Amino acid sequence: MRECQIARWTTAVALALGLGGCAAGTLPSVHSESERLAVARRMADKHDCTDAVELLKTYVANNAGSAEEDHAVYLLGHCNLELKDWAAAAVEFERLLREFPESDSSGAASFRLGEAYDGQSKPPDFDQEFTVKALDQWRAYLANYPGHWLNSQAEHRIQLARMRLATKLVNNGNLYVKMHDYGPARVYYHRVESEYDDLPQLGDAWLGLARIDAIEHRKADAIERLQQVETRFAGRPIAAVAARERQRLAN
């Protein structure tokens, strides 16, 4: 019995050591810095970004001032984006834009930096510091790199970020309405009206303002605002909500 237990233990240890050896050998052997970068690029192309990051960190550390340093920094940032390590990605893109402004990767880095900030943003009910940073970054990118191949994506991401910020304002207004504190609620709704009048959240802000008008016995103002919602957002669910509330007030 004892011999069997020893045999089983020996086999388990050997297996564990064997597995450990395999895990330790995941990074390929490289014989030059140029080969290190080439292997990292191939790994990144295959979305094997965890190992690519390790190779790129070593390459960047060993090759300050080299002709390929800017490309390695960009690729390191891009791999961190794929790994959703947003803060690490931001560090690399910020470095590229600061130290290599003339790099042919700087346009893409400027756009990707917005992605790295946006990845750190939170849902509309929370603080929107990183949404604002992403928005500012994408606007700077469009100003500095007109005609760049990522311009259309930046324009789309800007709209999504603005929608998040507008939703935050609407939610704040709704919260104050629930607390029966209508002055601050109006302030938030009016901000949507003045800053985001091209977005669907305008309808929510108008609806909120109409409800406050109705609560404060300004029936004519409430009905007029509800009609605005119906006209501006005809065919959308919010227009039907506004129509029902208008009819109720009119009776």
N, C-alpha and C positions, 0 to 999 in steps of 0.2 A: 504493500500500500504506500509506504513512504517513498519507495523508488518511483512509483507512478506519479505522486504529487510533485516530486523533484523534476521529473521529466516534463510534466505539464507546465511548471513554473519556468523551466529553461526555455521551452518553446514560446511561451508568452513574452518573455524578455527579448528573445531573438526577434520576434515579430515586431515588438515595439521599437527596437533599435533599427530594424529594417525600415519601418514606416518613417521614423525620424530621419533617417538618412535620405529618403526620397523627398521629404518636405524641405530639408536643408538644401537640396540641389535644384530647386525650381528655377533660380536665375541661371541663364546660360553663361558659359565661360566666354570672355572676350579678351582679345589680345592687343587691342589698341583703343584709343579714345574715339577714333572715327568709327570703329566697329561697334563700340558701345552705343553711340548715337544711332547708327543704322539699325541695330537690333531693337532699340527702344522705339524707333519709328515703325518697324514692322509689327511690334507688339501693339502699339497704339492703333495701327490700322486694323488689327484683329480684335480690338477692344479688350486686350489683356493689359488693362491700365495699372493694375496694382504693381506688377513687376516692372512695367515701363517707368513708373514713377521712381522706383528705386534706382534704376539705371540712369535716369535723367538727373536725379539729385546728385549722383556721383559725378556725372559728366559736367554739370554746371559748376560744381565745387572745384573740379580739376582743370577747368578750361576757361578761366576768366580772361577776357580779351580776345578769345578766338573768333574766327569769322562766323562760326556757327552758334555762338553763345545765345544770340537773340532768338534763333529758331528753337533752340533747346528750351529756353525759358518759356517761350510760347507753348511748346508742346507739353511741357510740365504743367502749365496752367490748364491746358485743354484736358489733359488726363485727369487732373484733379476735379474738373467740372464733371467728367463722366462718372467719377467716383462719388459725386455729390459732396465733396469736401470743399464747400463753397468758400470758406475763409482762406484756405490754402491756395485755391485758384485765384482769388482776388489779390493775394500777395504777389503772385508771379506776374499777373497782368499789370498790376501797378508798377512793378519793377521794370517790366519791358517798356512801358510808356514813359517812365521816368529816365531810364538809362539808355534806351535805344529808340528815341522818337523818330529817327529816320529809317527804322527797320521796315522791310516790306511786310512784316507781320503786325505792324502797329495798328492798322485799321481794324483787322480782325480782333486784336487784343482789346481795343477800345470797346468794340461791341461785346466781346465775351466778358469784359469786366462788369458791364451792366448785368449780364446773366449771373455772374458770381454774387453780385449784390442782391439781385432779385431772389436768388436761391435762399438767401438768409432772411427774406421777408416773412411776415406772419399774416394770418387771415385778417380780414377787415376789422374784427372786433378788438384787435391788439394794436400796439404801437406800430406805426408805419415808417420808421426811420429808414429801413433798408429799401422799401418801395420808393421813397423819395430819392435816395441815393442812386438807385437803378434808373429812375426816370431822368434825373439830371445827367447821368452818364450817357444814356442813349441819346439825349438831346445834344450833348457835347460831341458825341461820335458823329451824328448827322451833320453838325456844323463843320467839323474838322475833316470829314471824309465823304464829301458829296460824291455820289456816283459809285461808291464802293458796293461790292456785290452783296453785302448784308444790309443795305439801307432799308429795303422793304421789310425785312424781318424786324428791324429796329422800330420802324413805324408801327408795326403790329404790336410789338411788345410795349411800346409807349401807351397805346390805347388800352391795353389790358391793365397796365399799372395805374393809369388814370381812373379806370373803372373801379379798381380796388380802393383808391383814395376817395372817390365819390361815394362809394358804398359805405365807407367809414363815416363820412359826414352824415349820410342819411340815417345810419344806425344810431349815431349820437343824437340826432334830432328826435328820432323815435323814442329813444331812452328818456329824454327830457319830457316828451309828451306823456309818457307813462307816469312820470313823477309829477305831472301837472305843473311843470315849470316851463311855460310857453315862450318866454323871452329868449332864453338860450336855444330852444328848439328852432325858433324862427331864424336865429343867426346861422345855425348849421344849414338849414334848408336854403337860405338865401345865398350861402357860399356855393352850394351846388348850382344854384341858378346863375350865379355870376362866373363861376370858374369851369363848369362842366355842362354847359347848356347844349352841347352836341352829343351827350351821352344819354342812354336810357334812364339813368338814375334821376334825370331831371323830372320825369313823370312821378317818381316816388316823392321827390321834394315838393312838387306842386300839390300832390295829394295830401302830404303832411300839412302844408300851409293852409289848404282848404279846410282840413279838419279843425285846425286851430281857429280859423275864422268862424266856423260853425259853432265851436264851443264858446267863443267870445261874442256870439250873437251878431256877427257880421254876415248874415245870410247871403246878401247880394254878392259880396266879395267871394264867399265860398263857392257860390254857384258859378260865378264868372271863371274862377280858377279851375273848377272841375270841367267846365266847357273847354278850357284850354287843353286840359289833359286829353279829353275826348278827341279834339281836333288834331293835336300834335301826334298822338299815338293811336290813331284810328286803326282798328283791326288787331290791336294787341290786347292782351288780358287786362292791362291796367286801364284801358279806355272803358271796358265794360264795368269795371269796379267804379270808375268815376261816374259813369252814367247812372248806375244804381244809386249812388250817394246823392247825385244831383236830383234825381226824381224823388228821393225821400225828403230832401230839403224843400223841394218845390211844393209838396203836398201839404 
